[in-house]
């Protein structure tokens, strides 16, 4: 399978644009955040940990996220006779540790073909997230979590984008 990482700040349009790409090109969209939120809604041993990380705007431990992504990719691949499956993975990797974890867990089982980065002004992202928060029910769509998420994005995700941009990881 081929992987396209979709990166950008919270509210930059990763999910929205991923869905448009799916409609246009037929890839499979996997949202790291959606997988984490779905897992936190279960009775798994990781659910409370995921919930606390998301509420604080922090990055969930890499082992959990990579395990969920790998499981989702395997489930799709098992249902699809098409061996050239393309996965759009939005919201991952969020830090250098995520990138290294991906290499350890997934490694050569998938090829990273492309990284798309959506650059969006913070004011626009904040407005989008607050608007989405009115109906999303997401614990992290509030002003306190949003501000924390912006700090995390600047400190941890931007370095990943810079490393991927020059092809070093």
Secondary structure, 3 states (H helix, E strand, C coil): CEEEEEEECCCCCHHHHHHHHHHHHCCEEEEHHHHHHHHHCCCCCCHHHHHHHHHCCCCCCHHHHHHHHHHHHHHHHHHCCCCCCEEEEECCCCCHHHHHHHHHHCHHHCEEEEEEEECCCHHHHHHHHHHHHHHHCCCCCCHHHHHHHHHHHHHHHHHHHHHHHCCCC
